[in-house]
Amino acid sequence: MTSVFRFLLLVFLCSCSVGDSDPTLGFADFYQVQGSGYRFTVDSGRYQRMDFNRKDSSLCQVNFEIKSIKRSGNELTLEIERPKGCSGTYDLVWDGRWQESSPRRMQVYLTGLFNTCSVSSETERDLIKVDLAKALRQTPEDLFTIYLREHCSFRDFNCVGNCDLKI
């Protein structure tokens, strides 16, 4: 009898595999949506690399700070303070996965892609408006949570539904 249980256990353990994740959990493909002053990227590999290398100074070109986050329906508005004289875009990176909570939640990294930057102690503010329906390739019907993470710092922000956060 013991040998039968051992055999069944062996069959069970051999049938389990460490394969790819379930593609129904998120987007299987990579895509980008370009907007004024930003790029929204869905790429689970890049998201994981950013998560693993968070606050790595070699990956952070410019120090910037989120000053406010506002969501109204399908429009997400970010006010970001950066050094004066820097030109480039911001990149919002999502792994394409929804966290099953109530309300459901997405985690997004914000990083800067700056081509040129002059040394200055003065700052400027950028206003980025993200069309969530366009970025998510669908019109969201629920007011989900956006957990926004600054890649070059350990500051995270939780925007639940329609929100208006001043930092």
C-alpha beads as a LAMMPS data file, in Angstrom:
LAMMPS data file: protein, C-alpha beads

167 atoms
166 bonds

1 atom types
1 bond types

-500.0 500.0 xlo xhi
-500.0 500.0 ylo yhi
-500.0 500.0 zlo zhi

Masses

1 110.0

Atoms # bond

1 1 1 0.000 0.000 0.000
2 1 1 2.850 2.378 0.834
3 1 1 4.445 1.777 -2.535
4 1 1 1.172 2.724 -4.281
5 1 1 1.085 6.064 -2.419
6 1 1 4.739 6.702 -3.265
7 1 1 4.038 5.938 -6.904
8 1 1 1.036 8.297 -6.970
9 1 1 3.088 11.001 -5.258
10 1 1 5.868 10.565 -7.810
11 1 1 3.382 10.779 -10.695
12 1 1 1.855 13.931 -9.194
13 1 1 5.227 15.622 -8.678
14 1 1 6.388 14.763 -12.189
15 1 1 3.182 16.124 -13.707
16 1 1 3.766 19.546 -12.144
17 1 1 5.904 21.830 -14.264
18 1 1 7.395 25.241 -13.917
19 1 1 6.205 26.639 -17.210
20 1 1 5.229 30.055 -18.435
21 1 1 2.704 31.991 -16.445
22 1 1 -0.934 31.821 -17.367
23 1 1 -1.423 34.228 -20.284
24 1 1 -4.935 35.032 -19.089
25 1 1 -3.451 36.854 -16.082
26 1 1 -2.234 39.752 -18.204
27 1 1 -1.338 40.846 -21.695
28 1 1 0.763 38.323 -23.571
29 1 1 2.159 40.943 -25.912
30 1 1 4.185 44.095 -25.609
31 1 1 2.742 47.413 -26.747
32 1 1 3.282 51.147 -26.366
33 1 1 0.976 54.124 -26.525
34 1 1 2.509 57.536 -27.185
35 1 1 1.035 60.706 -25.732
36 1 1 2.062 64.317 -25.274
37 1 1 5.168 64.177 -23.059
38 1 1 4.773 60.516 -22.135
39 1 1 4.872 56.942 -23.364
40 1 1 2.728 54.185 -21.786
41 1 1 4.486 50.822 -22.128
42 1 1 3.083 47.389 -21.360
43 1 1 6.059 45.050 -20.969
44 1 1 6.253 42.530 -18.126
45 1 1 9.991 41.897 -18.624
46 1 1 10.889 45.572 -18.437
47 1 1 8.581 46.032 -15.445
48 1 1 10.319 43.187 -13.607
49 1 1 13.783 44.623 -14.395
50 1 1 12.675 48.029 -13.102
51 1 1 11.259 46.434 -9.969
52 1 1 14.472 44.496 -9.347
53 1 1 16.738 47.508 -10.036
54 1 1 14.650 50.129 -8.297
55 1 1 16.631 53.220 -7.343
56 1 1 19.761 52.063 -9.200
57 1 1 21.523 55.397 -9.738
58 1 1 23.002 54.280 -13.066
59 1 1 19.460 53.938 -14.480
60 1 1 18.236 57.309 -13.219
61 1 1 19.154 60.154 -15.559
62 1 1 17.268 62.953 -13.819
63 1 1 15.860 63.391 -10.336
64 1 1 12.203 64.314 -10.586
65 1 1 9.294 64.243 -8.161
66 1 1 5.588 63.738 -8.559
67 1 1 3.825 66.756 -7.053
68 1 1 0.225 65.774 -7.723
69 1 1 -1.858 62.943 -9.124
70 1 1 -5.417 63.408 -10.270
71 1 1 -7.729 60.909 -11.869
72 1 1 -11.103 61.824 -13.223
73 1 1 -12.760 58.995 -15.118
74 1 1 -10.418 57.911 -17.898
75 1 1 -7.995 60.817 -17.540
76 1 1 -4.934 60.540 -15.293
77 1 1 -3.073 63.826 -14.743
78 1 1 0.427 63.886 -13.275
79 1 1 2.228 67.051 -12.211
80 1 1 5.969 66.364 -12.130
81 1 1 8.794 68.629 -10.981
82 1 1 12.144 68.218 -12.756
83 1 1 15.355 70.243 -13.176
84 1 1 15.020 73.207 -15.531
85 1 1 16.567 72.689 -18.943
86 1 1 15.914 68.943 -19.193
87 1 1 14.075 67.758 -22.268
88 1 1 12.606 64.343 -22.845
89 1 1 9.569 62.255 -22.003
90 1 1 8.214 60.228 -19.127
91 1 1 7.638 56.508 -19.411
92 1 1 4.845 54.736 -17.538
93 1 1 5.621 51.001 -17.449
94 1 1 2.990 48.396 -16.575
95 1 1 3.401 44.628 -16.577
96 1 1 -0.129 44.168 -17.930
97 1 1 -1.413 42.373 -14.853
98 1 1 -4.373 43.279 -12.699
99 1 1 -4.192 42.529 -9.021
100 1 1 -7.433 40.954 -7.935
101 1 1 -8.496 43.134 -5.055
102 1 1 -11.501 45.300 -4.427
103 1 1 -11.286 47.483 -6.402
104 1 1 -8.872 45.776 -8.785
105 1 1 -5.427 47.371 -8.955
106 1 1 -2.635 47.964 -11.445
107 1 1 0.950 48.835 -10.486
108 1 1 2.780 51.247 -12.777
109 1 1 6.357 52.533 -12.690
110 1 1 7.142 56.103 -13.721
111 1 1 10.588 56.825 -15.101
112 1 1 12.098 59.649 -17.134
113 1 1 13.745 59.386 -20.535
114 1 1 15.664 62.642 -20.936
115 1 1 17.832 63.331 -23.990
116 1 1 19.504 66.490 -22.765
117 1 1 19.826 68.081 -19.393
118 1 1 21.737 71.132 -18.241
119 1 1 22.948 71.449 -14.677
120 1 1 20.622 73.793 -12.821
121 1 1 19.264 74.221 -9.323
122 1 1 16.049 75.689 -10.753
123 1 1 13.065 73.452 -11.436
124 1 1 10.156 73.326 -13.840
125 1 1 6.873 71.425 -13.713
126 1 1 5.397 69.223 -16.403
127 1 1 1.733 68.366 -16.669
128 1 1 1.153 64.927 -18.196
129 1 1 -2.365 63.847 -19.174
130 1 1 -2.783 60.126 -19.816
131 1 1 -5.882 58.858 -21.620
132 1 1 -6.433 55.587 -19.744
133 1 1 -8.903 54.232 -22.320
134 1 1 -6.239 54.608 -25.009
135 1 1 -3.396 53.343 -22.794
136 1 1 -5.326 50.245 -21.675
137 1 1 -6.770 49.602 -25.159
138 1 1 -10.247 49.567 -23.693
139 1 1 -12.595 51.890 -21.857
140 1 1 -12.441 50.849 -18.203
141 1 1 -15.914 50.515 -16.750
142 1 1 -14.837 50.395 -13.121
143 1 1 -12.845 52.854 -11.039
144 1 1 -9.826 50.658 -10.408
145 1 1 -6.807 51.579 -8.271
146 1 1 -3.579 52.861 -9.788
147 1 1 -0.533 52.205 -7.620
148 1 1 2.078 54.567 -9.085
149 1 1 5.738 54.013 -8.231
150 1 1 8.631 56.389 -8.907
151 1 1 11.426 54.258 -10.340
152 1 1 14.283 56.425 -9.076
153 1 1 13.015 56.714 -5.516
154 1 1 11.069 54.650 -3.038
155 1 1 7.984 56.869 -3.219
156 1 1 4.734 55.121 -4.085
157 1 1 1.279 56.625 -4.496
158 1 1 -2.102 54.921 -4.276
159 1 1 -4.836 56.475 -6.411
160 1 1 -8.121 54.714 -5.611
161 1 1 -10.837 55.376 -8.177
162 1 1 -11.189 59.075 -8.906
163 1 1 -8.537 60.731 -6.776
164 1 1 -6.847 64.087 -6.244
165 1 1 -3.534 63.704 -4.399
166 1 1 -1.294 66.684 -3.617
167 1 1 2.199 65.787 -2.504

Bonds

1 1 1 2
2 1 2 3
3 1 3 4
4 1 4 5
5 1 5 6
6 1 6 7
7 1 7 8
8 1 8 9
9 1 9 10
10 1 10 11
11 1 11 12
12 1 12 13
13 1 13 14
14 1 14 15
15 1 15 16
16 1 16 17
17 1 17 18
18 1 18 19
19 1 19 20
20 1 20 21
21 1 21 22
22 1 22 23
23 1 23 24
24 1 24 25
25 1 25 26
26 1 26 27
27 1 27 28
28 1 28 29
29 1 29 30
30 1 30 31
31 1 31 32
32 1 32 33
33 1 33 34
34 1 34 35
35 1 35 36
36 1 36 37
37 1 37 38
38 1 38 39
39 1 39 40
40 1 40 41
41 1 41 42
42 1 42 43
43 1 43 44
44 1 44 45
45 1 45 46
46 1 46 47
47 1 47 48
48 1 48 49
49 1 49 50
50 1 50 51
51 1 51 52
52 1 52 53
53 1 53 54
54 1 54 55
55 1 55 56
56 1 56 57
57 1 57 58
58 1 58 59
59 1 59 60
60 1 60 61
61 1 61 62
62 1 62 63
63 1 63 64
64 1 64 65
65 1 65 66
66 1 66 67
67 1 67 68
68 1 68 69
69 1 69 70
70 1 70 71
71 1 71 72
72 1 72 73
73 1 73 74
74 1 74 75
75 1 75 76
76 1 76 77
77 1 77 78
78 1 78 79
79 1 79 80
80 1 80 81
81 1 81 82
82 1 82 83
83 1 83 84
84 1 84 85
85 1 85 86
86 1 86 87
87 1 87 88
88 1 88 89
89 1 89 90
90 1 90 91
91 1 91 92
92 1 92 93
93 1 93 94
94 1 94 95
95 1 95 96
96 1 96 97
97 1 97 98
98 1 98 99
99 1 99 100
100 1 100 101
101 1 101 102
102 1 102 103
103 1 103 104
104 1 104 105
105 1 105 106
106 1 106 107
107 1 107 108
108 1 108 109
109 1 109 110
110 1 110 111
111 1 111 112
112 1 112 113
113 1 113 114
114 1 114 115
115 1 115 116
116 1 116 117
117 1 117 118
118 1 118 119
119 1 119 120
120 1 120 121
121 1 121 122
122 1 122 123
123 1 123 124
124 1 124 125
125 1 125 126
126 1 126 127
127 1 127 128
128 1 128 129
129 1 129 130
130 1 130 131
131 1 131 132
132 1 132 133
133 1 133 134
134 1 134 135
135 1 135 136
136 1 136 137
137 1 137 138
138 1 138 139
139 1 139 140
140 1 140 141
141 1 141 142
142 1 142 143
143 1 143 144
144 1 144 145
145 1 145 146
146 1 146 147
147 1 147 148
148 1 148 149
149 1 149 150
150 1 150 151
151 1 151 152
152 1 152 153
153 1 153 154
154 1 154 155
155 1 155 156
156 1 156 157
157 1 157 158
158 1 158 159
159 1 159 160
160 1 160 161
161 1 161 162
162 1 162 163
163 1 163 164
164 1 164 165
165 1 165 166
166 1 166 167
